[in-house]
Amino acid sequence: MCFLTHRLLMWVVLFIQLCDTNTAVRVIGRSATVKAGDEATLFCQLVETNERLTRITWQKRTRKTLTNKNFFVITPEGKTENINGLGVRTEFIGNIQETTGTILLKNVTLLDEGVYTCIFNIFPSGPFETEIHLSVLVPPVVGVKTDAIPVVGESEVTLATCTAAKARPAAVVSWSLGALSDSVKVKTNISADPDGSFTVRSFLIGEASKDLNQQKVQCLVNHTTLNEQLILDYALIIHYPPQIVSIISVNIPAASQEFQCVVDANPQPAKFIWSRINRSLSSRVNADRLTIPLTSDNNGLYMCNVSNQYGNGTGTLYVNVSRESTTVCWVLFTCLLLGFIAACLMEWKFNIFERLRTFLSELRNRIRRPRHDPVSTGGSTSPSSNRSRNHRDRSGSQ
């Protein structure tokens, strides 16, 4: 009886010691947060044990896989096996001797976000595990556009939409409106996508008016994956029918005059119709251009009619060329031409005269230049030379 009691006490002590040992053994891990497309390091390590390692197993639980499933196995020799899916995207970067089972997950996507379990199997204690949370950040896809271009007169319409799509977490979208702050309002909504990302749409709402056309606004997008705030410039687009149509001169009047039909409209008219009141149009037409010969036969009222899908408008031009004014114009043109030719001839003659005068002046200087007297080698002059010099001196004094 005493022997059985003693054996029972020994088993109890061993069991308690074993429980204390197992309580000290643990697996430590580190959760990770990465941006989509980057690599994620999932760290785990078994500590406080010298028992023999038999296997390291990795499991995952994601939005797509709601229960834990094995996907990677590491043997005591460091060999690896891919199971159920991640394939070559998973790499063992741990150390068996240091009982670390760290793995590298490459090219992370949003579908990889979830809970990863690192399990160490040791003998004889059994498995020990820890959970590691992987969070994936996804930058937004941003843009500003107008789904339906507003038309003048419409009220409470969407003037522009700024979208930050497929982001995780949701982006923060706002507007910089400047002088338009009091004339428009902003409405923003957030929707969740099936893959766990979020799409934010911010609408610029106001009454469509011609004054808003081409007004500059900015959409501002902030997100944790962005190093700085994104600023998207946008010019509002408002459609309206032709407002003002005018006909202007585009060249200096000569034998003919070219006119252009100018219109304030959006979109710009693609068709221009020229006409002449009470007379057929014989002048040359090229889209928005009209060329009229400046003769009295072309006097009259001309019209330019333009239109877009929202309306039309008309501009007028009255041409009045008298016969006298035509004759005077040609006379003035002829006088100017003759004057130009005369000026050219006078300049040519002046250049010839200047050249002749310079030549004669140089010739006169050569004739008047005195000759030098010869000098003997001994330094004295001959009697005949003295007589010649004296004769010249007397001639000069007379």
C-alpha contacts under 8 A as a table, 3 or more apart, distances in Angstrom:
res1	aa1	res2	aa2	distance
1	M	4	L	5.28
1	M	5	T	6.35
2	C	5	T	5.07
2	C	6	H	6.12
3	F	6	H	5.12
3	F	7	R	6.28
4	L	7	R	5.11
4	L	8	L	6.16
5	T	8	L	5.08
5	T	9	L	6.26
6	H	9	L	5.19
6	H	10	M	6.35
7	R	10	M	5.12
7	R	11	W	6.42
8	L	11	W	5.22
8	L	12	V	6.29
9	L	12	V	5.06
9	L	13	V	6.23
10	M	13	V	5.16
10	M	14	L	6.23
11	W	14	L	5.09
11	W	15	F	6.03
12	V	15	F	5.07
12	V	16	I	6.18
13	V	16	I	5.14
13	V	17	Q	6.18
14	L	17	Q	5.07
14	L	18	L	6.03
15	F	18	L	5.02
15	F	19	C	6.11
16	I	19	C	5.04
16	I	20	D	6.20
17	Q	20	D	5.07
17	Q	21	T	6.17
18	L	21	T	5.06
18	L	22	N	6.18
19	C	22	N	5.15
19	C	23	T	6.11
20	D	23	T	5.09
20	D	24	A	6.52
21	T	24	A	5.33
21	T	25	V	6.68
22	N	25	V	5.24
22	N	125	S	6.80
23	T	26	R	7.56
24	A	48	E	6.09
24	A	49	T	7.90
25	V	46	L	7.43
25	V	47	V	6.02
25	V	48	E	4.88
25	V	49	T	5.78
25	V	128	F	7.81
26	R	46	L	5.95
26	R	47	V	5.71
26	R	48	E	6.79
26	R	128	F	6.47
26	R	129	E	7.45
27	V	44	C	6.66
27	V	45	Q	5.43
27	V	46	L	4.44
27	V	47	V	6.19
27	V	120	F	7.78
27	V	128	F	6.43
27	V	129	E	5.71
27	V	130	T	5.78
28	I	44	C	5.48
28	I	45	Q	5.39
28	I	46	L	6.61
28	I	47	V	7.62
28	I	130	T	6.51
29	G	42	L	7.65
29	G	43	F	5.39
29	G	44	C	4.23
29	G	45	Q	6.60
29	G	130	T	6.48
29	G	131	E	7.14
29	G	132	I	6.14
30	R	42	L	6.73
30	R	43	F	5.53
30	R	44	C	6.82
30	R	132	I	6.08
30	R	133	H	7.88
31	S	42	L	6.99
31	S	43	F	7.79
31	S	132	I	4.88
31	S	133	H	4.77
31	S	134	L	5.91
32	A	40	A	6.84
32	A	41	T	7.05
32	A	42	L	6.81
32	A	132	I	7.69
32	A	133	H	6.44
32	A	134	L	5.01
32	A	135	S	6.30
33	T	40	A	7.56
33	T	134	L	5.84
33	T	135	S	4.60
33	T	136	V	5.80
33	T	137	L	7.27
34	V	38	D	6.49
34	V	39	E	7.18
34	V	40	A	6.24
34	V	108	V	7.93
34	V	134	L	7.88
34	V	135	S	6.50
34	V	136	V	5.20
34	V	137	L	6.03
35	K	38	D	5.67
35	K	108	V	7.62
35	K	136	V	5.54
35	K	137	L	4.50
35	K	138	V	5.91
35	K	139	P	7.79
35	K	225	T	7.11
36	A	107	N	7.18
36	A	108	V	5.33
36	A	109	T	5.11
36	A	110	L	6.46
36	A	136	V	5.98
36	A	137	L	5.85
36	A	138	V	5.39
36	A	139	P	7.90
37	G	106	K	7.78
37	G	107	N	4.53
37	G	108	V	5.02
37	G	109	T	6.22
38	D	106	K	6.70
38	D	107	N	5.27
38	D	108	V	5.74
39	E	104	L	6.83
39	E	105	L	5.66
39	E	106	K	4.54
39	E	107	N	5.63
39	E	108	V	6.04
40	A	104	L	5.82
40	A	105	L	5.06
40	A	106	K	6.53
40	A	108	V	6.95
41	T	102	T	7.16
41	T	103	I	6.09
41	T	104	L	4.74
41	T	105	L	6.39
42	L	102	T	5.57
42	L	103	I	5.41
42	L	104	L	6.30
42	L	105	L	7.56
42	L	132	I	7.26
43	F	100	T	7.66
43	F	101	G	6.95
43	F	102	T	4.33
43	F	103	I	6.66
44	C	100	T	5.85
44	C	101	G	5.48
44	C	102	T	5.31
44	C	118	C	6.55
44	C	130	T	7.78
45	Q	98	E	7.91
45	Q	99	T	5.80
45	Q	100	T	4.18
45	Q	101	G	5.98
45	Q	102	T	7.39
46	L	49	T	7.63
46	L	99	T	5.52
46	L	100	T	6.38
46	L	120	F	6.97
47	V	99	T	7.54
51	E	122	I	6.03
51	E	123	F	5.96
51	E	124	P	7.28
51	E	125	S	7.80
52	R	122	I	5.40
52	R	123	F	5.44
52	R	124	P	7.89
53	L	76	P	6.21
53	L	99	T	7.99
53	L	120	F	7.29
53	L	121	N	6.08
53	L	122	I	4.48
53	L	123	F	6.62
54	T	75	T	6.83
54	T	76	P	5.80
54	T	120	F	7.86
54	T	121	N	5.50
54	T	122	I	5.44
54	T	123	F	6.89
55	R	73	V	7.24
55	R	74	I	5.95
55	R	75	T	5.00
55	R	76	P	5.95
55	R	120	F	6.17
55	R	121	N	5.21
55	R	122	I	7.33
56	I	73	V	5.81
56	I	74	I	5.00
56	I	75	T	6.54
56	I	76	P	7.95
56	I	101	G	6.70
56	I	118	C	7.25
56	I	119	I	5.60
56	I	120	F	4.73
56	I	121	N	6.23
57	T	70	N	6.97
57	T	71	F	7.96
57	T	72	F	6.02
57	T	73	V	4.62
57	T	74	I	6.38
57	T	118	C	6.12
57	T	119	I	5.05
57	T	120	F	6.63
58	W	70	N	5.79
58	W	71	F	6.04
58	W	72	F	5.09
58	W	73	V	6.28
58	W	116	Y	7.01
58	W	117	T	5.67
58	W	118	C	4.89
58	W	119	I	6.24
59	Q	68	N	5.73
59	Q	69	K	5.05
59	Q	70	N	4.23
59	Q	71	F	5.70
59	Q	72	F	7.13
59	Q	116	Y	5.64
59	Q	117	T	4.98
59	Q	118	C	6.71
60	K	65	T	7.82
60	K	67	T	7.79
60	K	68	N	5.29
60	K	69	K	5.63
60	K	70	N	6.71
60	K	71	F	7.12
60	K	114	G	7.12
60	K	115	V	5.76
60	K	116	Y	4.37
60	K	117	T	6.15
61	R	64	K	7.97
61	R	65	T	5.51
61	R	66	L	5.48
61	R	67	T	5.44
61	R	68	N	4.86
61	R	69	K	6.84
61	R	114	G	5.69
61	R	115	V	5.16
61	R	116	Y	6.34
62	T	65	T	4.88
62	T	66	L	5.76
62	T	67	T	7.83
62	T	111	L	7.08
62	T	112	D	6.62
62	T	113	E	6.06
62	T	114	G	4.33
62	T	115	V	6.43
63	R	66	L	6.00
63	R	111	L	6.91
63	R	113	E	7.46
63	R	114	G	6.79
64	K	111	L	6.95
65	T	68	N	7.44
65	T	69	K	7.84
69	K	84	N	7.84
70	N	73	V	7.83
70	N	83	I	6.50
70	N	84	N	7.05
71	F	82	N	5.82
71	F	83	I	4.29
71	F	84	N	5.25
71	F	85	G	6.42
71	F	86	L	6.96
72	F	80	T	7.11
72	F	81	E	5.76
72	F	82	N	4.81
72	F	83	I	5.67
72	F	90	T	7.87
73	V	80	T	5.56
73	V	81	E	5.15
73	V	82	N	6.71
73	V	83	I	7.77
74	I	78	G	5.92
74	I	79	K	5.65
74	I	80	T	4.59
74	I	81	E	6.66
74	I	92	F	7.89
74	I	101	G	7.85
75	T	78	G	5.26
75	T	79	K	5.29
75	T	80	T	6.48
76	P	79	K	7.47
76	P	96	I	6.66
77	E	96	I	7.53
78	G	96	I	6.50
80	T	92	F	7.39
82	N	85	G	7.07
82	N	86	L	7.06
82	N	87	G	5.55
82	N	88	V	7.93
82	N	90	T	7.91
83	I	86	L	7.52
83	I	87	G	7.39
84	N	87	G	7.99
86	L	89	R	5.64
86	L	90	T	6.27
87	G	90	T	6.21
88	V	91	E	7.16
89	R	104	L	7.95
89	R	105	L	5.74
89	R	106	K	4.93
89	R	107	N	7.08
90	T	103	I	6.73
90	T	104	L	5.73
90	T	105	L	4.84
90	T	106	K	6.43
91	E	103	I	5.52
91	E	104	L	5.06
91	E	105	L	6.65
92	F	101	G	7.25
92	F	102	T	6.33
92	F	103	I	4.50
92	F	104	L	6.35
93	I	101	G	7.53
93	I	102	T	5.65
93	I	103	I	5.31
93	I	104	L	6.52
94	G	99	T	7.84
94	G	100	T	5.01
94	G	101	G	4.89
94	G	102	T	4.49
94	G	103	I	6.54
95	N	98	E	5.35
95	N	99	T	6.01
95	N	100	T	5.13
95	N	101	G	6.70
95	N	102	T	7.90
96	I	99	T	4.74
96	I	100	T	6.06
96	I	101	G	7.28
97	Q	100	T	7.83
101	G	118	C	7.48
105	L	108	V	6.64
108	V	112	D	6.28
108	V	136	V	7.60
109	T	112	D	5.42
109	T	113	E	7.42
109	T	136	V	7.14
110	L	113	E	5.57
110	L	136	V	5.71
110	L	137	L	7.51
110	L	138	V	7.26
110	L	195	D	7.24
110	L	196	G	7.55
111	L	195	D	6.99
112	D	134	L	7.74
112	D	136	V	7.59
113	E	133	H	7.91
113	E	134	L	5.34
113	E	135	S	5.32
113	E	136	V	5.63
114	G	133	H	5.99
114	G	134	L	5.46
114	G	135	S	6.83
115	V	131	E	6.44
115	V	132	I	5.71
115	V	133	H	4.63
115	V	134	L	6.25
116	Y	131	E	5.66
116	Y	132	I	4.99
116	Y	133	H	6.16
116	Y	134	L	7.30
117	T	129	E	6.67
117	T	130	T	5.68
117	T	131	E	4.48
117	T	132	I	6.10
118	C	129	E	5.42
118	C	130	T	5.56
118	C	131	E	6.49
118	C	132	I	7.63
119	I	127	P	6.39
119	I	128	F	5.64
119	I	129	E	4.25
119	I	130	T	6.86
120	F	127	P	5.41
120	F	128	F	5.23
120	F	129	E	6.14
121	N	126	G	5.43
121	N	127	P	4.20
121	N	128	F	6.49
122	I	125	S	5.90
122	I	126	G	5.14
122	I	127	P	6.19
123	F	126	G	5.77
136	V	168	R	7.46
137	L	167	A	7.49
137	L	168	R	5.23
137	L	169	P	6.68
137	L	225	T	6.85
138	V	166	K	7.22
138	V	167	A	4.92
138	V	168	R	4.81
138	V	169	P	7.23
138	V	197	S	7.65
138	V	225	T	7.10
139	P	166	K	7.53
139	P	167	A	5.18
139	P	168	R	6.83
139	P	223	H	7.06
139	P	224	T	7.92
139	P	225	T	5.58
139	P	226	L	7.15
140	P	164	A	5.21
140	P	165	A	5.23
140	P	166	K	5.62
140	P	167	A	4.35
140	P	168	R	7.65
140	P	171	A	6.82
140	P	223	H	7.60
141	V	163	T	7.65
141	V	164	A	5.38
141	V	165	A	4.95
141	V	166	K	6.41
141	V	167	A	7.25
142	V	162	C	7.36
142	V	163	T	5.39
142	V	164	A	4.40
142	V	165	A	6.31
142	V	221	V	7.96
143	G	162	C	5.82
143	G	163	T	5.46
143	G	164	A	6.91
143	G	232	L	7.43
144	V	160	A	6.85
144	V	161	T	5.58
144	V	162	C	4.39
144	V	163	T	6.37
144	V	219	C	7.46
144	V	232	L	7.25
144	V	234	Y	7.01
145	K	160	A	5.71
145	K	161	T	5.51
145	K	162	C	6.73
146	T	149	I	6.00
146	T	158	T	7.64
146	T	159	L	6.56
146	T	160	A	4.81
146	T	161	T	6.01
147	D	160	A	7.72
147	D	161	T	7.75
149	I	159	L	7.44
149	I	237	I	6.55
149	I	238	I	6.37
149	I	239	H	6.88
150	P	154	E	6.96
150	P	157	V	6.86
150	P	158	T	7.48
150	P	159	L	6.58
150	P	208	A	6.07
150	P	237	I	7.31
150	P	238	I	5.35
150	P	239	H	6.21
151	V	154	E	6.01
151	V	208	A	6.12
151	V	209	S	7.68
151	V	238	I	5.71
151	V	239	H	4.70
151	V	240	Y	5.88
152	V	208	A	4.96
152	V	209	S	4.89
152	V	210	K	6.19
152	V	238	I	6.65
152	V	239	H	6.23
152	V	240	Y	5.44
153	G	207	E	7.28
153	G	208	A	5.84
153	G	209	S	6.40
154	E	157	V	6.62
154	E	207	E	6.02
154	E	208	A	5.39
154	E	209	S	7.96
155	S	206	G	6.53
155	S	207	E	4.16
155	S	208	A	6.12
156	E	205	I	5.97
156	E	206	G	4.93
156	E	207	E	5.21
156	E	208	A	7.85
157	V	205	I	5.53
157	V	206	G	5.67
157	V	207	E	6.21
157	V	208	A	7.02
158	T	161	T	7.26
158	T	203	F	6.31
158	T	204	L	5.69
158	T	205	I	4.55
158	T	206	G	6.65
159	L	203	F	7.54
159	L	204	L	5.43
159	L	205	I	5.56
159	L	206	G	6.57
159	L	208	A	7.52
159	L	236	L	6.79
159	L	237	I	7.63
160	A	203	F	6.06
160	A	204	L	5.21
160	A	205	I	7.46
160	A	236	L	7.06
161	T	201	R	6.70
161	T	202	S	5.72
161	T	203	F	4.63
161	T	204	L	6.23
162	C	173	V	7.73
162	C	201	R	5.78
162	C	202	S	5.18
162	C	203	F	6.52
162	C	219	C	6.40
163	T	173	V	7.99
163	T	199	T	7.24
163	T	200	V	5.77
163	T	201	R	4.56
163	T	202	S	6.44
164	A	167	A	7.13
164	A	171	A	6.43
164	A	173	V	7.33
164	A	199	T	5.79
164	A	200	V	5.18
164	A	201	R	6.54
164	A	221	V	7.37
165	A	198	F	6.42
165	A	199	T	4.09
165	A	200	V	6.11
165	A	201	R	7.96
166	K	193	D	7.41
166	K	197	S	5.04
166	K	198	F	5.31
166	K	199	T	5.45
167	A	170	A	5.46
167	A	171	A	6.48
167	A	197	S	5.12
167	A	198	F	5.20
167	A	199	T	6.48
168	R	171	A	7.54
168	R	196	G	7.33
168	R	197	S	4.90
168	R	198	F	6.06
169	P	197	S	6.82
169	P	198	F	6.72
169	P	223	H	7.87
169	P	224	T	7.95
170	A	190	I	7.75
170	A	197	S	7.24
170	A	198	F	5.09
170	A	199	T	6.69
170	A	200	V	6.91
170	A	223	H	7.58
171	A	198	F	7.87
171	A	199	T	7.83
171	A	200	V	6.73
171	A	221	V	6.75
171	A	222	N	5.86
171	A	223	H	5.00
171	A	224	T	7.99
172	V	200	V	7.69
172	V	221	V	5.74
172	V	222	N	5.13
172	V	223	H	6.48
173	V	200	V	7.20
173	V	201	R	7.78
173	V	202	S	6.71
173	V	219	C	7.16
173	V	220	L	5.72
173	V	221	V	4.72
173	V	222	N	6.60
174	S	202	S	7.31
174	S	219	C	6.01
174	S	220	L	5.11
174	S	221	V	6.62
175	W	217	V	7.40
175	W	218	Q	5.73
175	W	219	C	4.65
175	W	220	L	5.64
176	S	217	V	6.11
176	S	218	Q	5.02
176	S	219	C	6.37
176	S	220	L	7.14
177	L	180	L	5.26
177	L	181	S	5.31
177	L	216	K	7.82
177	L	217	V	5.20
177	L	218	Q	6.63
178	G	181	S	5.96
178	G	217	V	7.37
179	A	182	D	7.31
180	L	183	S	5.26
180	L	184	V	6.24
181	S	184	V	6.00
181	S	185	K	7.38
182	D	185	K	7.73
183	S	206	G	6.79
184	V	204	L	6.73
184	V	205	I	5.63
184	V	206	G	4.67
184	V	207	E	7.63
185	K	204	L	5.96
185	K	205	I	5.26
185	K	206	G	6.43
186	V	202	S	6.78
186	V	203	F	5.61
186	V	204	L	4.90
186	V	205	I	6.07
187	K	202	S	5.68
187	K	203	F	5.10
187	K	204	L	6.74
187	K	205	I	7.48
188	T	200	V	7.15
188	T	201	R	5.65
188	T	202	S	4.14
188	T	203	F	6.08
189	N	200	V	5.88
189	N	201	R	5.57
189	N	202	S	6.55
190	I	198	F	6.79
190	I	199	T	5.73
190	I	200	V	4.51
190	I	201	R	6.53
191	S	198	F	5.70
191	S	199	T	5.31
191	S	200	V	6.54
192	A	196	G	6.57
192	A	197	S	6.06
192	A	198	F	4.57
192	A	199	T	6.45
193	D	196	G	5.57
193	D	197	S	5.28
193	D	198	F	5.67
193	D	199	T	7.21
194	P	197	S	7.28
208	A	212	L	7.03
208	A	238	I	6.61
209	S	212	L	5.58
209	S	213	N	7.30
209	S	238	I	7.00
210	K	213	N	5.52
210	K	238	I	6.49
210	K	239	H	7.71
210	K	240	Y	6.92
211	D	215	Q	7.84
212	L	215	Q	5.38
212	L	236	L	6.64
212	L	237	I	7.60
212	L	238	I	6.83
213	N	235	A	7.64
213	N	236	L	5.52
213	N	237	I	5.08
213	N	238	I	4.88
213	N	239	H	7.79
214	Q	235	A	4.84
214	Q	236	L	4.91
214	Q	237	I	5.83
214	Q	238	I	7.72
215	Q	235	A	5.38
215	Q	236	L	5.42
216	K	233	D	7.14
216	K	234	Y	5.81
216	K	235	A	4.55
216	K	236	L	6.53
217	V	233	D	6.13
217	V	234	Y	5.42
217	V	235	A	6.28
217	V	236	L	7.48
218	Q	231	I	6.39
218	Q	232	L	5.43
218	Q	233	D	4.64
218	Q	234	Y	5.96
219	C	231	I	5.84
219	C	232	L	5.03
219	C	233	D	6.62
219	C	234	Y	7.72
220	L	229	Q	6.74
220	L	230	L	5.71
220	L	231	I	4.91
220	L	232	L	6.50
221	V	229	Q	5.87
221	V	230	L	5.01
221	V	231	I	6.66
222	N	226	L	7.00
222	N	228	E	7.41
222	N	229	Q	5.14
222	N	230	L	6.50
223	H	226	L	5.44
223	H	229	Q	7.69
224	T	227	N	7.78
226	L	229	Q	6.92
226	L	230	L	7.98
238	I	266	N	7.26
239	H	265	A	7.68
239	H	266	N	4.95
239	H	267	P	6.31
240	Y	243	Q	7.93
240	Y	265	A	5.96
240	Y	266	N	5.32
240	Y	267	P	7.33
240	Y	310	Y	6.39
241	P	265	A	5.46
241	P	266	N	6.59
241	P	267	P	7.97
241	P	307	S	7.37
241	P	308	N	6.36
241	P	309	Q	7.42
241	P	310	Y	4.82
241	P	311	G	4.79
241	P	312	N	6.35
242	P	245	V	7.15
242	P	263	V	6.43
242	P	264	D	5.61
242	P	265	A	4.34
242	P	266	N	7.43
242	P	306	V	7.46
242	P	307	S	6.70
242	P	308	N	7.37
242	P	311	G	6.50
242	P	312	N	5.59
242	P	313	G	5.47
243	Q	263	V	7.24
243	Q	264	D	5.50
243	Q	265	A	6.13
243	Q	313	G	6.93
244	I	263	V	5.67
244	I	264	D	5.38
244	I	265	A	7.87
244	I	313	G	7.18
244	I	315	G	7.91
245	V	261	C	6.99
245	V	262	V	5.74
245	V	263	V	4.44
245	V	264	D	6.67
245	V	313	G	6.33
245	V	314	T	5.82
245	V	315	G	4.79
246	S	261	C	5.89
246	S	262	V	5.28
246	S	263	V	6.47
246	S	314	T	7.99
246	S	315	G	5.01
246	S	316	T	7.04
247	I	259	F	6.35
247	I	260	Q	5.47
247	I	261	C	4.59
247	I	262	V	6.04
247	I	304	C	7.76
247	I	315	G	6.34
247	I	316	T	6.76
247	I	317	L	6.45
248	I	259	F	5.45
248	I	260	Q	5.37
248	I	261	C	6.69
248	I	262	V	7.37
249	S	257	Q	7.32
249	S	258	E	6.06
249	S	259	F	4.53
249	S	260	Q	6.39
250	V	258	E	5.84
250	V	259	F	5.69
250	V	260	Q	6.61
251	N	257	Q	6.69
251	N	258	E	6.07
251	N	259	F	7.88
252	I	257	Q	7.30
253	P	256	S	6.35
253	P	257	Q	5.33
254	A	257	Q	6.67
254	A	294	L	7.54
255	A	293	P	6.04
255	A	294	L	5.72
256	S	291	T	6.68
256	S	292	I	5.48
256	S	293	P	3.90
256	S	294	L	4.94
257	Q	291	T	5.58
257	Q	292	I	5.28
257	Q	293	P	6.20
257	Q	294	L	6.61
258	E	289	R	6.84
258	E	290	L	5.66
258	E	291	T	4.25
258	E	292	I	6.36
259	F	289	R	5.67
259	F	290	L	5.16
259	F	291	T	6.23
259	F	292	I	7.98
260	Q	288	D	5.66
260	Q	289	R	4.62
260	Q	290	L	6.42
261	C	288	D	5.21
261	C	289	R	6.49
261	C	304	C	6.54
261	C	315	G	7.49
262	V	288	D	7.69
263	V	268	Q	7.68
263	V	306	V	7.83
264	D	268	Q	7.63
265	A	268	Q	5.38
265	A	269	P	7.31
265	A	308	N	7.98
266	N	269	P	7.85
266	N	308	N	7.99
267	P	308	N	6.88
268	Q	308	N	7.02
269	P	272	F	7.32
269	P	306	V	6.15
269	P	307	S	5.46
269	P	308	N	5.07
270	A	307	S	7.80
270	A	308	N	7.41
271	K	287	A	7.14
271	K	306	V	6.28
271	K	307	S	6.92
272	F	287	A	5.89
272	F	288	D	5.81
272	F	304	C	6.64
272	F	305	N	5.93
272	F	306	V	5.08
272	F	307	S	7.69
273	I	304	C	5.65
273	I	305	N	5.08
273	I	306	V	6.54
274	W	281	L	7.93
274	W	285	V	7.60
274	W	290	L	7.82
274	W	302	Y	7.29
274	W	303	M	5.66
274	W	304	C	4.63
274	W	305	N	6.46
275	S	280	S	7.55
275	S	281	L	5.96
275	S	302	Y	5.80
275	S	303	M	5.22
275	S	304	C	6.61
276	R	279	R	5.59
276	R	280	S	6.15
276	R	281	L	5.49
276	R	300	G	7.23
276	R	301	L	5.88
276	R	302	Y	4.47
276	R	303	M	6.18
277	I	280	S	7.77
277	I	300	G	7.13
277	I	301	L	5.57
277	I	302	Y	6.26
277	I	303	M	7.61
283	S	290	L	6.85
283	S	291	T	5.87
283	S	292	I	5.32
283	S	293	P	7.38
284	R	290	L	5.86
284	R	291	T	5.23
284	R	292	I	7.02
285	V	288	D	7.63
285	V	289	R	5.85
285	V	290	L	4.70
285	V	291	T	6.54
286	N	289	R	4.99
286	N	290	L	6.40
292	I	298	N	7.14
293	P	298	N	6.96
294	L	298	N	6.97
294	L	321	V	6.37
294	L	326	T	7.62
295	T	298	N	5.73
295	T	299	N	7.35
295	T	321	V	5.90
295	T	322	S	7.41
295	T	323	R	7.31
295	T	326	T	6.97
296	S	299	N	5.35
296	S	320	N	7.01
296	S	321	V	4.90
296	S	322	S	5.46
296	S	323	R	6.12
298	N	319	V	7.31
298	N	320	N	7.91
298	N	321	V	7.73
299	N	318	Y	7.54
299	N	319	V	5.02
299	N	320	N	4.86
299	N	321	V	6.11
300	G	318	Y	5.69
300	G	319	V	5.33
300	G	320	N	6.63
301	L	316	T	6.99
301	L	317	L	5.76
301	L	318	Y	4.44
301	L	319	V	6.38
302	Y	316	T	5.68
302	Y	317	L	5.05
302	Y	318	Y	6.14
302	Y	319	V	7.68
303	M	314	T	6.77
303	M	315	G	5.72
303	M	316	T	4.50
303	M	317	L	6.33
304	C	314	T	5.55
304	C	315	G	5.18
304	C	316	T	6.39
305	N	312	N	7.20
305	N	313	G	5.88
305	N	314	T	4.44
305	N	315	G	6.60
306	V	312	N	5.50
306	V	313	G	5.49
306	V	314	T	6.32
307	S	310	Y	7.63
307	S	311	G	5.63
307	S	312	N	3.88
307	S	313	G	6.33
308	N	311	G	5.66
308	N	312	N	6.33
321	V	325	S	6.87
321	V	326	T	7.04
322	S	325	S	5.27
322	S	326	T	6.27
323	R	326	T	5.03
323	R	327	T	6.23
324	E	327	T	5.10
324	E	328	V	6.07
325	S	328	V	4.99
325	S	329	C	6.01
326	T	329	C	5.13
326	T	330	W	6.39
327	T	330	W	5.23
327	T	331	V	6.18
328	V	331	V	5.03
328	V	332	L	6.03
329	C	332	L	5.17
329	C	333	F	6.08
330	W	333	F	4.97
330	W	334	T	6.10
331	V	334	T	5.09
331	V	335	C	6.14
332	L	335	C	5.09
332	L	336	L	6.15
333	F	336	L	5.18
333	F	337	L	6.23
334	T	337	L	5.06
334	T	338	L	6.18
335	C	338	L	5.17
335	C	339	G	6.01
336	L	339	G	5.07
336	L	340	F	6.17
337	L	340	F	5.15
337	L	341	I	6.40
338	L	341	I	5.10
338	L	342	A	6.14
339	G	342	A	5.10
339	G	343	A	6.15
340	F	343	A	5.19
340	F	344	C	6.39
341	I	344	C	5.15
341	I	345	L	6.36
342	A	345	L	5.10
342	A	346	M	6.17
343	A	346	M	5.18
343	A	347	E	6.21
344	C	347	E	5.23
344	C	348	W	6.28
345	L	348	W	5.02
345	L	349	K	6.19
346	M	349	K	5.14
346	M	350	F	6.03
347	E	350	F	5.11
347	E	351	N	6.31
348	W	351	N	5.27
348	W	352	I	6.52
349	K	352	I	5.14
349	K	353	F	6.21
350	F	353	F	5.16
350	F	354	E	6.19
351	N	354	E	5.18
351	N	355	R	6.32
352	I	355	R	5.21
352	I	356	L	6.30
353	F	356	L	5.15
353	F	357	R	6.14
354	E	357	R	5.21
354	E	358	T	6.21
355	R	358	T	5.20
355	R	359	F	6.33
356	L	359	F	5.12
356	L	360	L	6.31
357	R	360	L	5.28
357	R	361	S	6.17
358	T	361	S	5.20
358	T	362	E	6.30
359	F	362	E	5.25
359	F	363	L	6.28
360	L	363	L	5.04
360	L	364	R	6.16
361	S	364	R	5.23
361	S	365	N	6.35
362	E	365	N	5.24
362	E	366	R	6.47
363	L	366	R	5.23
363	L	367	I	6.49
364	R	367	I	5.24
364	R	368	R	6.34
365	N	368	R	5.32
365	N	369	R	6.17
366	R	369	R	5.37
375	V	379	G	6.95
375	V	380	S	7.68
375	V	381	T	6.89
376	S	379	G	5.53
376	S	380	S	6.19
376	S	381	T	6.24
376	S	382	S	7.97
377	T	380	S	7.83
381	T	385	S	6.26
381	T	386	N	6.72
382	S	385	S	5.16
382	S	386	N	6.38
383	P	386	N	5.04
383	P	387	R	6.17
384	S	387	R	5.09
384	S	388	S	6.22
385	S	388	S	5.11
385	S	389	R	6.22
386	N	389	R	5.08
386	N	390	N	6.08
387	R	390	N	5.11
387	R	391	H	6.09
388	S	391	H	5.09
388	S	392	R	6.31
389	R	392	R	5.13
389	R	393	D	6.18
390	N	393	D	5.00
390	N	394	R	6.21
391	H	394	R	5.26
391	H	395	S	6.19
392	R	395	S	4.98
392	R	396	G	6.06
393	D	396	G	5.05
393	D	397	S	6.20
394	R	397	S	5.09
394	R	398	Q	6.15
395	S	398	Q	5.23
